[in-house]
Amino acid sequence: MIKKRTVKKSQELKSSLPVGFMADKNGAGLLFKTVDPGQPELYLIRGKTGLRFTQPKTKVEIVTALRQKAKIGPYQHLAVSACDKGYFMSFIQKGKTADSLVGAVSKDLKRFSITGKISKVQERGTLVPNYKLNGKYCIYFGQGSLKTAFSPDLKKWKISELACLAPRSSYFDQASLTVLMAGLTSNGILVVYDCSYKQNGRQTLQIGGALFSLSDPNNLIWRSEVPLWEELRDIGSPELYPLGAVSLNEEILVYFTTKAGEISVLTIHQPFPSVRAKKVFASLKRFYNNPIIVPNEANDWEADATFNPAALYDNGKVHILYRAVSKGGLSSFGYASTKDGLNIEKESIELSYVPREEFEGIHTRPSQRTDLYKSGCGWGGCEDPKLTAIDNKVYLTYVAYNGYSHPRIALSTIEREDFLNKQWNWEKPKLISAPGVVNKSGCILPEKVKGKYVIFHRIFPHILIDYRDDLRFDDGRWLEAKAKITTRPGMWDSRKLSVGATPIKTEAGWLVIYHAVDDRDDTRYKVGAMILDLKDPAKVLYRTTNPILEPDEHYENEGKPGVVYPCGAVVLGEELFVYYGGGDRVVCCATAQMKQLIKSVKKDKAVSYQLKKVVCS
C-alpha cells in the first residue's frame, strides 16, 4: 500500500511558491520565493527531518558575476548540493527564446554567486554532492534522457556525448525522464528520477532509481525494474509536479507541488540496502534453426499459418499439436513429433484434429465472418491448443470460434494409447466456458490438488482459476473464477496475462510459462515465468519482473508483428523446451537449463518501497 503525506504551509508561507529543496548534515531545506509582483524574494527554511520546516526563514540572495542582485523571478527548479567550496546551486533560468541551466556557489547558503551557464544545457540538473572524479565535479541533467557534465571549477563544463540513462520501451519508465536527485551511497552514485505521465485525463506519478559507478558516473550498474513509488491520480484531482528529492537519514524524500504551491512529500525508506552490481534475470535461448514448423502450401489445411503449439512428452518423444490455418482461414490442429525436442520428424506431420461442431464454425457463411485478426489470423475453427495427460487420458483444451460470436473454451479427450498411435479418436468436444464472454487459454493442471481438478482460464485481463470434482462438465456449470492471478500495474504484464504452457511440477512449485501484454506496449506479446504453490496453485511464490522472451526476431514479426505466444513446454533431461508461436505464423522453440531457470525465477524479486503518511506544519 502506498501512502502520501502533505506538507502544510504556515500562514507566512501561503503567499509563496516552493522552488527547490536541499539536504546536508544539518537536515533538509525548503527554498521558496515570494509571489510579490514587484520583486520576488528567495528564502530558505530548514527542517531536521525534511517533513517539518519550522525553523526561522533565511533570506537568500543570488548575485551576478558583476555582484549585482539577480532578479529571481524567472528562476525555477533550484537544487543545492554540498561540495568542497561550500554549496553549489543549479537552477533553470527562463528565457524568451530558450531556457538555461545556471550554476552558483555559496559558502553560507545566504549569498550565491553565479558561476555561469552550464554549457548549452536547457534542462534541470543536480550536482553529485561531495564528489569529484579526477579533480572534476559531476552533474546529472536532462529531461527525456539523462546526461552528465564535468567541470574542474564549477564554471566551465564539458557535456558527455552519450546519454547515461534513457527511457525504456516496455518498462514503467518509457516516458520522459527528469532528474530529481543525485547522491552518494556505498554502492555508487544514486540518481532518482521522475517518469510520470498523463493519459486519458489521468496522471500517473512514477519515481525510478538508477545506480552509477563511483569510478565512472556514466557506467550504469543497476536500475529499478519497477517504480520505487507509483500512484494513479483520480480524474479531476490537482496535477502534481516534481520539485526535487533529497537523501536524508537513510531515506529518500521526494517532493511534489501543485500549481497552487501545495507540497506533497513521499518517503522511500532504507533506499537500496543491498544493491548488487549485476543481476542475472531468467531468460530463454532460441533454437538457432527457428522456426521448426512453417506453413506448407502442399497441404491446404496448413497452407496459411502454423503456430501456437501445445506439447506433451511421452514414450520417448515430444508430441506437438499446433494450430494450422488453411487457405480459407479455418483453423484445425496439426501433429508433429521430435525425439530431441528441436528437430521435427517431417514424416510425422499430419492433420490430427478438425472442427466438427457448430460452435467451431463448420457451417459459418462467409458473410458472417469478422476480421481475420480478431482471433489470430483465421476466421474460425479450433485455436490455441493445450495438452494435459492424466492417468491414461490426454485432455485437449482449446479456443472454439465460429467466426462471429465470442470465442469460448472447448474440451475434448482421447485415450493415451490412441494418441501415441496417432489414431485420432477424439471424444465429442463440449464448450466449458459461459456464452457471451470472451474466454481463452484454458489449461488443466496435470494433478489434482486437495481432491480437485484445477483449471486455468482467462477472461480479460486476469488468469482465473476453477476447481472441479471431475472433468465431465455435465452438471450445467460453466468455468468459474474461484481464484485469480492478476496483472501488475506498471510492469511488463500490466494489461493482460494468460497461462501459456501446461504447468510443470518441480520441487519449487508449479512452473508456469505465461504470456502477457503491457499497457504501455500493447502491440507486443511477451513471455514470463512464475512458480505457484504445489498445494495452492492460486498462490504465486515467484514471478519474473522482466520478460524471459520478447518478440525481437524477424520470424516473430512477420504475419502479425510482435508476437511470441507459448502453448506448450516439456522437460527433457535437465533442459526445459518451450514451444511458441512466432508472429501468428510459425512454430518456434526456446530452451533453458531447468535448474538455472528455477533458481533465477526464485531470485528475481522486484525492489520497491512503501511510504507512510505524515503531516507537516
N, C-alpha and C positions, 0 to 999 in steps of 0.2 A: 504494500500500500504506500502510495506517495502522498506526502503531505506538504503543504506550503505554509509559509508564515509571512505576515505583513508587518512592515515597519511603520509605526505611527509617527507622524511628524508633529513636533510641538507647534504651538501657535506661531512661534517666531519663525519656524521653518516653512510654514504653509505658503508664504509668499516667495518661495524659492523653487529652483529646479535642480535635482541631482544631476551631476555631470561626470562623476567618476568615483572610484574607490582606490584605497591603498592599504597596505599592511606592512608592519615592521615588528621589531621586538617589543614595542610598546602597545601593540594592539592594532586595530583597524582604524581607518579614517574615511569619512564621507566628505567628498568635495561637492559643494553646491554653489550655484550663483543666484543672486537675487534677480527678480524679474523687473527691476526698475527700468522703465522705458528710456530713461536718460542715459545712465552709465551703470550697467550691471556690475556688481562686485562679487569676487570669489572668496569663499570661506571654506575652512576645514574644521570639522568637528570629529573628535576622537571617541572611540569606544573600545574597551578591552576585549570584548567578546565578538565584536562585529555584528552584534544583534541589538545592542542598546547604545545609542550615541547620545550621551548625556553630559559630556564634559563641555566647558565653555568653548564657544566657537573662536577660531583664529582667522584673522583676515590674511588672505594670500594675494601677493602681488606677482604679476608676470611683467618683466621689463624686456625691452628690445635690446639689440646689440648697441644701440645708442643710449641705453639706460633710460629710455622713456617708458612710461607706463603703457602697457599694451591694452588695447580695447578687447575685452574678453567676450564680447557679445557673440562673435562668430566661432567661438571655441567649443568643441564638443568632444565627447569620448576621452576624457582625461584618464591617464593611467600613470601611477607613480611607483617607481621601484627603487629600493635602496642600492647604492653602489659605493665604490671607494671614494667618490667625490661628494658623497652625501646622498642626494636623491636625484633621480632623473625622471622628468615628466615628458610623456608623449601625448599629443592631442591633435585632433583634426581641426584645421582652420578652414572654415567655409569660405570659398571664393566665388566670384561672379561667374567665372568660366570653368574653374576646376578647384577641387579641394586639395589640401596638402597636409601631410603628416609632419608635425613640427616637434622639435625637441627642446628641452630647457633643463637647467641644472640648479640645484639649491643645496645649501648646507644646513638650513634650519627649517625647511618647509614653510617659510614665511615669504621668502623672496626668490622667485625663479628667474634666471637669466636665459633668454632664448639663445640656443646654440645654432639654430638654423633649420631649414627644411631637410628632411631625411630623403635625399636624392629626389626622385620624381614620384615618390610613394603618395598615393591618394587615399589609402585605406587605413583604418585604425591599426595600431600596433602596441606592443608592450615589450619592455626591456627585461631580459632574464636577470633577476636581482642577484647582486653579489657574485657575479660570474664574469670571467674573462677566459678566452682561449687564445693562447699565443699573444697575449697582450691586447686582445681586441674584445670589445663589448659585442653583445649579440642581441638583436631584436627580432621578434616574430611579428609579422604583419600580414594583412590580406583580408579580402572579402571575396569569396569564391574559392580559390585555392590559397594556401598559406605559403609564404616565403620567409627567408631570413635575410638580414643585412648585418654587416660587421663594420665596426669603427674603432680606430685606436684612441680617439679623443672625444667621442660623442658629438663630433662636428661633421666630419667627412665620412660618408657611409658608402659601402660597396654592397650592392644587392646580389645575392646568389642568382645564377641564371635559371635554375630549375626550381619548381615548386617542391617543397618538402612534404606537403600534405594536400591532397586533392579530394574532392567529393568522390564517393564510391558508388557505382551503379549496383543496385540490388541490396544496398545496405540502408540503415536508418539515416546515414549522413550523405545521401546522394544530392541533397540541396546545397546551396551556397554555404561555405564555412566562414565564420567570423571569429578571430582570435579574441579570447577574453582574459587569458592569464598565461604567464609562463613562470614556472617556479622550479627551484632545485629540490631534488629528492636524492636519497642514497642510491636510487636505481638509475637516475638520469634526469633530464630536463622534462618536466611535466607541462604539457600545453593543454589547456582547457579551451574548448571552442563551442560556439553556438551553431546549430544547424536547423533552426526552427523554420517552419514553412506554413503557408496558408493555402487551404484548398476547400473549395465549395463553401466559402464563408466561415470556415472554422480554422482556428490557429492551432497548430501542433508545436509545442515547445519541446526542444530536444537539446541536450548537452552531451558532448562527446569528449573523450580524452585520448591523448597520444603521448608517448614517451620517446625521447630522443637521446642519443648517446652524448655523454659529457665530453667525449673527445671529438665528436663531430655532430653539431646541432642539426645537421641535415639528415643524419642517419636515423631513420625510424626503426625502433626496436620493439615497439608494442603499440597497439591501437585497440580501443574498446570495440567489441563485436556488437554490443547492444548499447543503447543510450545509458549514460550514467544517471540520467534523470529524464523523464518524459511526461508530458501532460497534454491531453486533448482538451482545449478550451471550448466552453459552451458557445453556441452561436449567440451573438449579441453581447457577450462579456467584453470588457475593455481589453484591447490588444496590449500585450506586454512586449517591451523592447529590452534587449540585453544591455545592461550598464557596464558590467565587468565582473571579475571574480578575483578573490584573494585566497591565499593559503594561510591559515591561522590555527595554531594549536592542533595540528594534525587533522585539520578539516579543511574542506574547500567550501567557501561561501560564494554563492552565485547570486548576483543582484539583477533584478528586472525592474522596469519602471513603466508607468502608463504615461499617456500624453499629459495627464493632469499632475504628474510628478509623484504619484503614489509608488512606494517601493515595496517589492516583494523579495524576500531573501530565502534562498534554498541552501540547505547544508548537506554536503556529502561527507559522511563520517569515515574516518580512517582511510583516506584515499590510497589505493594501491599498496596494501600492506605487503604483498608478496608477488610483485610483477616479475614474470620471467622474460628474459631477453628473447627467447624463442618458444613458440608454442606449436606443437605438431597437431594439425587437425586431421580428423578422419577423412579419407578420400578413396575413390575407386580409380583403378587404372584401366583404360580402354584397351580392348584387344586390338593389336596393331593391324589386323586384317578385317576390321569392321567395314561394312556391315556383313553379318554372317548369313542373312537371308534377304533376298531382294525380289521385287516383283518379276514375274515370269509371264511374258505375253503368250507363251505357248500354252499356258493353262488359263483359260478365261477367268476362272474363279479367283485367281491371284494375279491378274494382269495389271491392276492399277496400283495396289499397295499391299505390303506385307509388314505388319508391325504389332506392337503391344503383346509380347509373348508371355504366356504362362509357362511354368517349368516344374517338372517333377522328376526326382531321381529314383529309379527303381530298376532292379535286375541288371546293374552294371551300365546303365545308360541314363543320359538326361533326355527326358521326353518333353518336347516343346509343342505347345498348342498356340498358334499365333493367329491373329486377326488377318484375314485376307479379304481384299476388296476387288470385286470383279469390274470389268469394263463398264457394266451397267450401274455400278455403285452399290451393289448388295454385299454385305459383309457376312462371311462364314469363317470357319476355323480350319486352318491347315495344320498338318502334323509334320514334325521333323525330329530327328534324334541325333545325338552326338555322344561318342564314348569319352572324349577328353574334355567336353564342355564347351569347346570352341569351334571345332571343325565339323560342319554338318555332313552327315551321310546323305549325299544327294539322292540316292535311290530310295531313301526313307520318306521323302516328301510326298504327301498325298492329302486329298480333301478328307477331313475327319468329322466335321460337324456342320450341318446346313440348317438354315431356317426352316421350320416346319409348321409354325403357328401363326395365327392372325396377328398376334402381338409382336411378331418378328418381321412383319411387313410382306408376307408372301403374296398377298392379294392387293397390295397398295398400288393405286394407279399413279402414273407419272404426274398427273395434275394435283395430287395430294402431297407430293414430296416438297420438303422445305429445303433451306440452304444446305449445301453439301457439308459445310464445316460446322453445322450445328452439333454433329456427333462424329468427330474425327473427320475423315474425308469421304464418308459414304452417306447414303440417304436412309439406310435402314438395314435390319438384319440382326446378327449376333456379334457383339462387340466386346473387346477388352476382357478376355477370359482370366479366371483364377482357378487353380487346381489344388485340391486338398485330398490326401489319402488318409482314410480312417478305416482300420480293420481291413476288410477285403473289398472295399469300395473306393472308387475315385469320384469325388464330388466336383462338379463344374459349376461355378457361378459366373455370370456374365451379364452384360447390359443388353436387354432386348429393346429394339427400337423399330417402330413400324413406319417411320418416315415423317410423322406429323404430330404425334402426341408426345407426352412426357416419357423420356427414357426411364426404364424400370429394371430392377434386378430380377433375373431368372435363375432357376436351379435345375440341373439335370444330374443324373448319376450313371455310372457304368461299373460293371464288375471288374475288379483288378485284372483278372486273367484275360478278359476280353480286351481291356485297354492295352495290355502288354502284347497281345497277339494282333493288335490292330483290327479287331473285329468290332466295328463301331456300333454296338448295340446299346445306344443311349436310351435311357428312360425318357418318357414323355416329359418335356420341360414344364415347369409351372412358375408363374410370377410369385415372388415372395415379398415385394415391396408395394406400398399403397399406390393406388392410381392418383393422378393429378399432381404428383410431386416428382421432380427430377431426383432420382436416387441412383447412385453409381458405386463402383468399387466395392461390390460385395465380396467378402472373403471369410472363409471358415477356418477357425483355429484347428490345428491338427489333433488336439487333445481336448477332452472335457476338462472343465475347471469346476470343482465342487459339484460334480454330477451334471453340469450343464454344458451344452454346446455353446460356443462363443462365436458370434457373427459380427464382423465389422462391416459398416456401410457408410455412405457419405451423402448427406443432404447438406447443401451449401450452408456454411463454409467448413463445418467440423467433421471429424471422424466420429461416427455414432457406434454404439456397441449394444447388442442384444444378447440375451441369454435364454436358451430354449431347452426344453426337456428332450426334444427329438428334432429331426430334420425332415419330417414328413410334410409339414405345413398344411395339414388337413383340418386344422381347427378354426379356420376362418380369420386368424390373426395375421396381420402383416408384420414386417420387421418393425421393431420399436427402438426407442432411444433410452435405454436404461442407464447408460453412462456415455460419456463423450471425452474425446481428446481434442482440445481446442487449438485454434490458431494462436499465434503470438504477435501482438501488436509491435510494430517497429522492427520486426525481424524478417528474414527471407521467406518465412512461411506464414505471413500475416494475412493473406487474402483467403486462401483455401488450402486444404490438405486432404489426402486420401491414402489409405493403405495401398501400397503398390504390390509387393510380393507377399505370398502367404508367409506369415511369421515363422521363424526358425527357432527352435528351442535350444538354448545354451545354458551354461551354468550361471551366467549373469542374469538371465531372464529371457523373455521372448524378443528376439531381434526382428525389428520391423523396418524394412526398406520402404520408404514412402515418398510420394511426390507432392510438391506444393508450389504455390504461386505467391508472389509478393505484391502487396498493394501498390508499391512504387515501381514495379516492373512486371505488370500483369500480363505481358505477352509471352513470358518465358516460364516454362515448367522446369523445375529443378528437383534433384533427388537428395533426400536426407536419410538419417537413420535414428531410430530410437530403441530403447530397451524397456520392455514392460515387465512388471512383476509377474512371476510364474503363477502365483496363487490369486492375483488380482490384476488381470490384463488392462483394466481401466487406469491403473496407477503407472504413470511414466516415471521410471527411475532415472533415465538418462536420455538426453536428446541433443543432437548436434546443433551448435549455434551457427554453423555455416553449412551450405550445401556440400555434399560429398561428390556430386557430379552436376555440371551445368552444360547447357547446350552450346558448346563452343566449336564443335567440328562441323565441316561443311555438310555432312550427311545428316546432321541434326537440325539443319536449317534449310533443307530442300524439301519441297512439299509444303508442309506447314512450318514456317520458321520458328525456332526457339523451343523445341520440344524434346525432352528426354523423359520417357514415361515407362517406368518399370512395372511389370506384371508378374515376374517370376524370379526366384532365386533358389539356388541349391548349394550344398556344401560337398566338395569333392576333396577328400583328404583333409588338408589344412587350409584349403582355399575356398573362398566364397565366390560364386559366379552369379552375377546379377544380369538378367536379361531385360532389355528395354526397347521400346520403340523410338526410333530417331526420326524426327520431323514428320510424324504420322505417315511414314512411307516404308521404312526398312527396319529389320531386326538387328539389334546390336548386343554386345556383351561387354561387361566391365568386371574386373576382379579385385580382390583384396585378400591379404592374409587374414584369416579369421581371427586369430588371437590378437593380432595387432589392431584390427578394426575395433574389436570389442574394447580393448584397452584404451584406444583413442576416444571412443564414444564415452566411456566412463569418465575420462579425464576432462572432457570438453564441457566445462561449466561456464556459463556466461557470468561476467562480472558486472554487478550492478549495486547501487547504493540506495538506501532509504533515507527519507528526510522526516524530521519531526517538526511539529508546529510550535512556534513561539511568537510572542508579540512584543515588540519593542516600542518604547515611548521616549 
